Amino acid sequence: MKKPNILFVGNYNRRDYVDLLLKSKNEFNFFFLEFSSPKEVKNHYFKTYGKCIFWKDYRDAFDLLDKIKPAKVLFLFIEAYNHVALNTACKLVSIPTFHLEHGLRADYTLSLGSERIQSTPPDTHLQLLNSLNILLNFKDRWKTRLFLLNSIKRFPPPEAEFIKEFIKIRSKHNFLDTAVYIKSHERQPAFYISFSEKIFCTHQEYDVLSDQQKVYYIGIPYFDKLASIIPATPIRAVLLIDQPLAEHSLLNWTVQKKRQFIQTLTQVCSNNHYKLYVKPHPDQNILLWQQRQQEVEIINDEQLLALAPAIPLILGFYSTLLMPFAAFAHTTVVTYEDHPAGNFLVSKPFTEAGVAQPIYDLEELHSILQNLKALHQKQLPHKAKFTEEWMYKFDGKAGERLRDILLSDAL
């Protein structure tokens, strides 16, 4: 029997995003789409799932759909011009489109907006490199632009006008502000696949979705392997789940601020005789951590899985990866909230649920490490409710639920 084709639209350089499809990989032919040319592909892990295609190789959205013939289209985002054009074309030819959730979202993203989060001036050298890159790839980018223009020409008048209005607004605003200005459901997929009801609430608000919007809850496929963890004898260690704050100038973090953070954290752990493990974010530059290798052990996904049963304290910012540790009965979570842009409490899904303790100074860790059992007992009663509201189910079957949705014709 011939496998259905699935078109996955999103950053397939990220292995974790691709692995959302782990339980589905044997059921479909996957096509990956996000970039203008092969020069933008930095990780070829996706080849274990399927093949990639490029905007520049198709005349327009209808040409792409006619040649790939996807049974369904999965979007990680519908934010760029070509995303919206492809979503519109799918609706016109009755191909189901889905927004596939890929991370923790909460209402702080609405109040911050990307200008507030990324208010540090961009690096001039980086701007120059980006400009040079655009010039070197002009032909591919022009073909990608033609994909958009040719798609608009083939749209019926209402859809063509919508796309033009979207481009006009989006060219001047970040996506969250664009969502405020453009309420039309034309920019939305037909269906949402969300990790949980609490996470979907954010989409309901900034996408202005009706109560009748069809959504499927699946849990979090990233953590299916962690769901079977059996607690072991605790070790005297702290795990930091890091974020690329300085690299992306998020919340006004700088390299110098991050360096100070690392210096203080390593000292606090050393003074209390706790080993420090660090799990970097996939988009993170780990050079600053590598410079402290005598005091820190940098771990990967496999090492994290091995460490999870015995780690007692997890420190983080607002990462999706904090979620299973907030759910585990044997772990205690602390979130760091002293951001240069202000005390936004970006981790409030955890702190308000009672499964994390916010701190505003790393020196507070001294007291926490000396009284860890008391803080753990304080968080423990809230873990079950947090799991139900934010993770839907933590049973190792989220990937299977995604697979079953993709196989289903009863949408």
C-alpha positions as a Python dict, from the first residue, in 0.01 Angstrom:
ca = {
    (1, 'M'): (0, 0, 0),
    (2, 'K'): (137, 341, -97),
    (3, 'K'): (225, 569, 193),
    (4, 'P'): (56, 911, 209),
    (5, 'N'): (274, 1218, 158),
    (6, 'I'): (303, 1469, 444),
    (7, 'L'): (449, 1816, 389),
    (8, 'F'): (627, 1951, 700),
    (9, 'V'): (683, 2328, 690),
    (10, 'G'): (929, 2450, 950),
    (11, 'N'): (1293, 2461, 1056),
    (12, 'Y'): (1405, 2106, 988),
    (13, 'N'): (1762, 2198, 1085),
    (14, 'R'): (1634, 2139, 1438),
    (15, 'R'): (1656, 1769, 1517),
    (16, 'D'): (1409, 1803, 1804),
    (17, 'Y'): (1146, 1947, 1567),
    (18, 'V'): (1196, 1663, 1320),
    (19, 'D'): (1173, 1407, 1601),
    (20, 'L'): (818, 1517, 1673),
    (21, 'L'): (746, 1275, 1389),
    (22, 'L'): (937, 981, 1540),
    (23, 'K'): (632, 757, 1583),
    (24, 'S'): (504, 858, 1239),
    (25, 'K'): (817, 808, 1029),
    (26, 'N'): (726, 460, 902),
    (27, 'E'): (372, 556, 801),
    (28, 'F'): (436, 847, 562),
    (29, 'N'): (659, 993, 296),
    (30, 'F'): (777, 1318, 455),
    (31, 'F'): (874, 1628, 258),
    (32, 'F'): (1045, 1911, 447),
    (33, 'L'): (1009, 2274, 338),
    (34, 'E'): (1135, 2601, 486),
    (35, 'F'): (1435, 2734, 297),
    (36, 'S'): (1513, 2899, -36),
    (37, 'S'): (1809, 2679, -126),
    (38, 'P'): (2028, 2389, -5),
    (39, 'K'): (2282, 2643, 126),
    (40, 'E'): (2050, 2704, 424),
    (41, 'V'): (2038, 2339, 525),
    (42, 'K'): (2279, 2295, 819),
    (43, 'N'): (2171, 1956, 951),
    (44, 'H'): (2085, 1653, 739),
    (45, 'Y'): (1921, 1450, 1014),
    (46, 'F'): (1586, 1499, 837),
    (47, 'K'): (1701, 1249, 572),
    (48, 'T'): (1624, 969, 816),
    (49, 'Y'): (1259, 1074, 775),
    (50, 'G'): (1228, 1195, 416),
    (51, 'K'): (1355, 1455, 171),
    (52, 'C'): (1364, 1832, 156),
    (53, 'I'): (1227, 2064, -111),
    (54, 'F'): (1278, 2438, -171),
    (55, 'W'): (1047, 2727, -250),
    (56, 'K'): (1261, 2833, -546),
    (57, 'D'): (1199, 2507, -732),
    (58, 'Y'): (825, 2563, -779),
    (59, 'R'): (641, 2816, -990),
    (60, 'D'): (378, 2883, -724),
    (61, 'A'): (192, 2723, -433),
    (62, 'F'): (-45, 2530, -660),
    (63, 'D'): (247, 2394, -861),
    (64, 'L'): (412, 2272, -540),
    (65, 'L'): (96, 2103, -416),
    (66, 'D'): (30, 1943, -753),
    (67, 'K'): (380, 1792, -766),
    (68, 'I'): (413, 1684, -401),
    (69, 'K'): (49, 1582, -357),
    (70, 'P'): (45, 1599, 23),
    (71, 'A'): (-241, 1435, 209),
    (72, 'K'): (-185, 1687, 489),
    (73, 'V'): (38, 1988, 553),
    (74, 'L'): (196, 2052, 895),
    (75, 'F'): (314, 2404, 981),
    (76, 'L'): (529, 2482, 1282),
    (77, 'F'): (457, 2850, 1213),
    (78, 'I'): (235, 3034, 968),
    (79, 'E'): (419, 3364, 990),
    (80, 'A'): (624, 3422, 672),
    (81, 'Y'): (472, 3534, 341),
    (82, 'N'): (519, 3196, 174),
    (83, 'H'): (372, 3016, 476),
    (84, 'V'): (53, 3216, 443),
    (85, 'A'): (41, 3174, 65),
    (86, 'L'): (83, 2798, 92),
    (87, 'N'): (-180, 2772, 366),
    (88, 'T'): (-422, 2970, 149),
    (89, 'A'): (-359, 2750, -154),
    (90, 'C'): (-415, 2436, 53),
    (91, 'K'): (-754, 2563, 164),
    (92, 'L'): (-852, 2643, -194),
    (93, 'V'): (-776, 2287, -308),
    (94, 'S'): (-910, 2121, 11),
    (95, 'I'): (-583, 1990, 155),
    (96, 'P'): (-603, 1983, 538),
    (97, 'T'): (-358, 2217, 711),
    (98, 'F'): (-242, 2188, 1072),
    (99, 'H'): (-45, 2401, 1310),
    (100, 'L'): (178, 2153, 1493),
    (101, 'E'): (283, 2277, 1837),
    (102, 'H'): (654, 2261, 1905),
    (103, 'G'): (718, 2437, 2235),
    (104, 'L'): (592, 2595, 2553),
    (105, 'R'): (376, 2901, 2497),
    (106, 'A'): (208, 3116, 2758),
    (107, 'D'): (48, 3458, 2786),
    (108, 'Y'): (378, 3632, 2864),
    (109, 'T'): (454, 3615, 2491),
    (110, 'L'): (157, 3843, 2431),
    (111, 'S'): (262, 4116, 2671),
    (112, 'L'): (629, 4114, 2576),
    (113, 'G'): (621, 4114, 2197),
    (114, 'S'): (943, 4053, 2009),
    (115, 'E'): (1052, 4419, 2014),
    (116, 'R'): (1048, 4418, 2396),
    (117, 'I'): (1223, 4082, 2413),
    (118, 'Q'): (1488, 4163, 2155),
    (119, 'S'): (1553, 4528, 2225),
    (120, 'T'): (1935, 4507, 2225),
    (121, 'P'): (2077, 4671, 1907),
    (122, 'P'): (2182, 4411, 1648),
    (123, 'D'): (2548, 4333, 1597),
    (124, 'T'): (2684, 4546, 1308),
    (125, 'H'): (2924, 4275, 1194),
    (126, 'L'): (2640, 4022, 1190),
    (127, 'Q'): (2426, 4263, 987),
    (128, 'L'): (2707, 4295, 732),
    (129, 'L'): (2741, 3919, 703),
    (130, 'N'): (2366, 3882, 656),
    (131, 'S'): (2365, 4148, 385),
    (132, 'L'): (2654, 3974, 208),
    (133, 'N'): (2471, 3642, 232),
    (134, 'I'): (2161, 3796, 74),
    (135, 'L'): (2368, 3925, -219),
    (136, 'L'): (2538, 3589, -273),
    (137, 'N'): (2204, 3409, -273),
    (138, 'F'): (2013, 3669, -472),
    (139, 'K'): (1904, 3430, -748),
    (140, 'D'): (1753, 3175, -508),
    (141, 'R'): (1583, 3446, -305),
    (142, 'W'): (1441, 3605, -618),
    (143, 'K'): (1297, 3270, -728),
    (144, 'T'): (1146, 3231, -382),
    (145, 'R'): (994, 3578, -416),
    (146, 'L'): (852, 3480, -756),
    (147, 'F'): (686, 3181, -587),
    (148, 'L'): (490, 3428, -375),
    (149, 'L'): (407, 3669, -657),
    (150, 'N'): (297, 3389, -891),
    (151, 'S'): (82, 3239, -617),
    (152, 'I'): (-96, 3571, -563),
    (153, 'K'): (-168, 3595, -937),
    (154, 'R'): (-346, 3260, -928),
    (155, 'F'): (-553, 3331, -616),
    (156, 'P'): (-916, 3442, -651),
    (157, 'P'): (-960, 3817, -578),
    (158, 'P'): (-1057, 3782, -207),
    (159, 'E'): (-759, 3561, -125),
    (160, 'A'): (-522, 3775, -333),
    (161, 'E'): (-630, 4088, -146),
    (162, 'F'): (-586, 3915, 187),
    (163, 'I'): (-229, 3810, 102),
    (164, 'K'): (-141, 4161, -13),
    (165, 'E'): (-277, 4307, 311),
    (166, 'F'): (-84, 4050, 515),
    (167, 'I'): (240, 4138, 336),
    (168, 'K'): (179, 4510, 390),
    (169, 'I'): (128, 4466, 766),
    (170, 'R'): (384, 4191, 824),
    (171, 'S'): (660, 4389, 649),
    (172, 'K'): (634, 4656, 921),
    (173, 'H'): (556, 4450, 1232),
    (174, 'N'): (658, 4139, 1424),
    (175, 'F'): (422, 3846, 1408),
    (176, 'L'): (245, 3912, 1737),
    (177, 'D'): (161, 4267, 1634),
    (178, 'T'): (57, 4144, 1290),
    (179, 'A'): (-190, 3912, 1462),
    (180, 'V'): (-338, 4215, 1640),
    (181, 'Y'): (-386, 4405, 1313),
    (182, 'I'): (-509, 4113, 1104),
    (183, 'K'): (-794, 3922, 1264),
    (184, 'S'): (-889, 3729, 950),
    (185, 'H'): (-907, 3354, 987),
    (186, 'E'): (-754, 3329, 641),
    (187, 'R'): (-412, 3323, 805),
    (188, 'Q'): (-503, 3027, 1028),
    (189, 'P'): (-472, 2655, 953),
    (190, 'A'): (-780, 2439, 941),
    (191, 'F'): (-673, 2245, 1252),
    (192, 'Y'): (-442, 2277, 1552),
    (193, 'I'): (-242, 1997, 1708),
    (194, 'S'): (-147, 2122, 2053),
    (195, 'F'): (41, 1978, 2345),
    (196, 'S'): (-225, 2075, 2599),
    (197, 'E'): (-521, 2297, 2670),
    (198, 'K'): (-316, 2557, 2861),
    (199, 'I'): (-67, 2594, 2576),
    (200, 'F'): (-347, 2617, 2320),
    (201, 'C'): (-505, 2903, 2514),
    (202, 'T'): (-226, 3130, 2388),
    (203, 'H'): (-316, 3053, 2028),
    (204, 'Q'): (-682, 3113, 2101),
    (205, 'E'): (-593, 3461, 2222),
    (206, 'Y'): (-339, 3590, 1971),
    (207, 'D'): (-491, 3402, 1676),
    (208, 'V'): (-839, 3518, 1779),
    (209, 'L'): (-983, 3170, 1742),
    (210, 'S'): (-1348, 3084, 1789),
    (211, 'D'): (-1466, 2835, 2048),
    (212, 'Q'): (-1548, 2603, 1757),
    (213, 'Q'): (-1186, 2585, 1637),
    (214, 'K'): (-1092, 2219, 1596),
    (215, 'V'): (-792, 2125, 1809),
    (216, 'Y'): (-632, 1793, 1898),
    (217, 'Y'): (-440, 1749, 2224),
    (218, 'I'): (-157, 1498, 2217),
    (219, 'G'): (85, 1566, 2503),
    (220, 'I'): (451, 1638, 2425),
    (221, 'P'): (628, 1391, 2192),
    (222, 'Y'): (971, 1524, 2292),
    (223, 'F'): (925, 1368, 2635),
    (224, 'D'): (790, 1024, 2549),
    (225, 'K'): (1123, 864, 2645),
    (226, 'L'): (1129, 1052, 2975),
    (227, 'A'): (781, 929, 3072),
    (228, 'S'): (916, 588, 3176),
    (229, 'I'): (1183, 728, 3409),
    (230, 'I'): (1209, 545, 3743),
    (231, 'P'): (1361, 761, 4021),
    (232, 'A'): (1703, 656, 4147),
    (233, 'T'): (1916, 753, 4446),
    (234, 'P'): (1966, 1132, 4423),
    (235, 'I'): (2311, 1262, 4336),
    (236, 'R'): (2455, 1587, 4467),
    (237, 'A'): (2413, 1785, 4146),
    (238, 'V'): (2233, 2074, 3978),
    (239, 'L'): (2111, 2063, 3618),
    (240, 'L'): (2083, 2392, 3430),
    (241, 'I'): (1854, 2383, 3127),
    (242, 'D'): (1998, 2674, 2934),
    (243, 'Q'): (1857, 2910, 2671),
    (244, 'P'): (2024, 3115, 2390),
    (245, 'L'): (1946, 3442, 2567),
    (246, 'A'): (2273, 3623, 2494),
    (247, 'E'): (2308, 3476, 2145),
    (248, 'H'): (1971, 3615, 2036),
    (249, 'S'): (1975, 3925, 2261),
    (250, 'L'): (1660, 3793, 2428),
    (251, 'L'): (1535, 3998, 2724),
    (252, 'N'): (1840, 4223, 2670),
    (253, 'W'): (2087, 3954, 2771),
    (254, 'T'): (2446, 4012, 2657),
    (255, 'V'): (2755, 3794, 2647),
    (256, 'Q'): (2895, 3983, 2945),
    (257, 'K'): (2574, 3928, 3146),
    (258, 'K'): (2583, 3557, 3059),
    (259, 'R'): (2950, 3534, 3158),
    (260, 'Q'): (2870, 3685, 3497),
    (261, 'F'): (2578, 3444, 3539),
    (262, 'I'): (2804, 3145, 3464),
    (263, 'Q'): (3075, 3264, 3700),
    (264, 'T'): (2833, 3311, 3989),
    (265, 'L'): (2644, 2987, 3929),
    (266, 'T'): (2959, 2775, 3915),
    (267, 'Q'): (3083, 2937, 4235),
    (268, 'V'): (2756, 2877, 4421),
    (269, 'C'): (2751, 2511, 4317),
    (270, 'S'): (3115, 2467, 4413),
    (271, 'N'): (3067, 2628, 4755),
    (272, 'N'): (2782, 2389, 4829),
    (273, 'H'): (2967, 2085, 4687),
    (274, 'Y'): (2713, 2030, 4409),
    (275, 'K'): (2824, 1924, 4062),
    (276, 'L'): (2685, 2141, 3780),
    (277, 'Y'): (2549, 1985, 3462),
    (278, 'V'): (2439, 2204, 3170),
    (279, 'K'): (2200, 2105, 2891),
    (280, 'P'): (2241, 2368, 2617),
    (281, 'H'): (1965, 2476, 2382),
    (282, 'P'): (2001, 2351, 2020),
    (283, 'D'): (2048, 2711, 1896),
    (284, 'Q'): (2306, 2799, 2158),
    (285, 'N'): (2676, 2883, 2137),
    (286, 'I'): (2839, 2680, 2416),
    (287, 'L'): (3181, 2851, 2404),
    (288, 'L'): (3127, 3031, 2736),
    (289, 'W'): (3048, 2700, 2904),
    (290, 'Q'): (3343, 2526, 2739),
    (291, 'Q'): (3570, 2785, 2895),
    (292, 'R'): (3462, 2651, 3238),
    (293, 'Q'): (3497, 2280, 3167),
    (294, 'Q'): (3680, 2219, 3494),
    (295, 'E'): (3365, 2320, 3683),
    (296, 'V'): (3085, 2219, 3446),
    (297, 'E'): (2979, 1911, 3251),
    (298, 'I'): (2793, 1985, 2926),
    (299, 'I'): (2547, 1709, 2838),
    (300, 'N'): (2348, 1600, 2532),
    (301, 'D'): (2002, 1445, 2501),
    (302, 'E'): (2122, 1090, 2567),
    (303, 'Q'): (2315, 1196, 2877),
    (304, 'L'): (2012, 1391, 2998),
    (305, 'L'): (1800, 1077, 2974),
    (306, 'A'): (2055, 886, 3181),
    (307, 'L'): (2085, 1166, 3437),
    (308, 'A'): (1712, 1233, 3480),
    (309, 'P'): (1634, 959, 3738),
    (310, 'A'): (1888, 1092, 3990),
    (311, 'I'): (1907, 1469, 3946),
    (312, 'P'): (1743, 1648, 4242),
    (313, 'L'): (1746, 2017, 4138),
    (314, 'I'): (1677, 2172, 3797),
    (315, 'L'): (1746, 2537, 3725),
    (316, 'G'): (1614, 2710, 3415),
    (317, 'F'): (1451, 3014, 3255),
    (318, 'Y'): (1136, 2934, 3054),
    (319, 'S'): (1234, 2629, 2849),
    (320, 'T'): (991, 2363, 2728),
    (321, 'L'): (1241, 2112, 2866),
    (322, 'L'): (1160, 2224, 3219),
    (323, 'M'): (816, 2066, 3187),
    (324, 'P'): (895, 1698, 3249),
    (325, 'F'): (1115, 1791, 3546),
    (326, 'A'): (831, 1998, 3687),
    (327, 'A'): (613, 1689, 3648),
    (328, 'F'): (853, 1433, 3798),
    (329, 'A'): (776, 1343, 4158),
    (330, 'H'): (1145, 1330, 4250),
    (331, 'T'): (1267, 1667, 4118),
    (332, 'T'): (1262, 2028, 4237),
    (333, 'V'): (1259, 2320, 3991),
    (334, 'V'): (1398, 2672, 4031),
    (335, 'T'): (1363, 2945, 3766),
    (336, 'Y'): (1593, 3246, 3726),
    (337, 'E'): (1407, 3574, 3670),
    (338, 'D'): (1669, 3850, 3685),
    (339, 'H'): (1659, 3953, 3319),
    (340, 'P'): (1824, 4280, 3205),
    (341, 'A'): (1500, 4383, 3031),
    (342, 'G'): (1310, 4364, 3361),
    (343, 'N'): (1144, 4116, 3593),
    (344, 'F'): (891, 3974, 3348),
    (345, 'L'): (854, 3639, 3528),
    (346, 'V'): (858, 3459, 3195),
    (347, 'S'): (844, 3125, 3373),
    (348, 'K'): (510, 3196, 3538),
    (349, 'P'): (340, 2884, 3389),
    (350, 'F'): (567, 2697, 3630),
    (351, 'T'): (572, 2937, 3923),
    (352, 'E'): (197, 3007, 3926),
    (353, 'A'): (130, 2633, 3910),
    (354, 'G'): (341, 2589, 4222),
    (355, 'V'): (596, 2357, 4058),
    (356, 'A'): (887, 2604, 4044),
    (357, 'Q'): (1049, 2854, 4278),
    (358, 'P'): (1150, 3186, 4116),
    (359, 'I'): (1477, 3349, 4220),
    (360, 'Y'): (1613, 3692, 4129),
    (361, 'D'): (1968, 3644, 4254),
    (362, 'L'): (2181, 3330, 4220),
    (363, 'E'): (2295, 3378, 4578),
    (364, 'E'): (1946, 3260, 4678),
    (365, 'L'): (2056, 2913, 4569),
    (366, 'H'): (2271, 2880, 4881),
    (367, 'S'): (1964, 2862, 5102),
    (368, 'I'): (1772, 2644, 4855),
    (369, 'L'): (2051, 2387, 4828),
    (370, 'Q'): (2075, 2369, 5206),
    (371, 'N'): (1698, 2319, 5244),
    (372, 'L'): (1616, 2130, 4924),
    (373, 'K'): (1384, 1874, 5084),
    (374, 'A'): (1157, 2147, 5220),
    (375, 'L'): (1119, 2313, 4879),
    (376, 'H'): (1057, 1975, 4717),
    (377, 'Q'): (775, 1898, 4958),
    (378, 'K'): (624, 2239, 4881),
    (379, 'Q'): (618, 2167, 4504),
    (380, 'L'): (517, 1801, 4518),
    (381, 'P'): (138, 1844, 4577),
    (382, 'H'): (105, 2061, 4262),
    (383, 'K'): (277, 1835, 4011),
    (384, 'A'): (-22, 1621, 3910),
    (385, 'K'): (-241, 1920, 3826),
    (386, 'F'): (43, 2090, 3636),
    (387, 'T'): (93, 1774, 3430),
    (388, 'E'): (-275, 1752, 3341),
    (389, 'E'): (-314, 2120, 3250),
    (390, 'W'): (15, 2187, 3070),
    (391, 'M'): (125, 1845, 2939),
    (392, 'Y'): (-216, 1680, 2880),
    (393, 'K'): (-76, 1332, 2944),
    (394, 'F'): (276, 1230, 3040),
    (395, 'D'): (241, 865, 2940),
    (396, 'G'): (493, 812, 2660),
    (397, 'K'): (224, 800, 2391),
    (398, 'A'): (215, 1160, 2259),
    (399, 'G'): (396, 1062, 1938),
    (400, 'E'): (147, 781, 1881),
    (401, 'R'): (-144, 1023, 1921),
    (402, 'L'): (15, 1251, 1659),
    (403, 'R'): (60, 957, 1425),
    (404, 'D'): (-304, 854, 1462),
    (405, 'I'): (-423, 1207, 1380),
    (406, 'L'): (-211, 1214, 1065),
    (407, 'L'): (-344, 872, 959),
    (408, 'S'): (-706, 964, 1024),
    (409, 'D'): (-941, 1072, 748),
    (410, 'A'): (-1214, 1163, 998),
    (411, 'L'): (-1110, 1524, 1066),
}
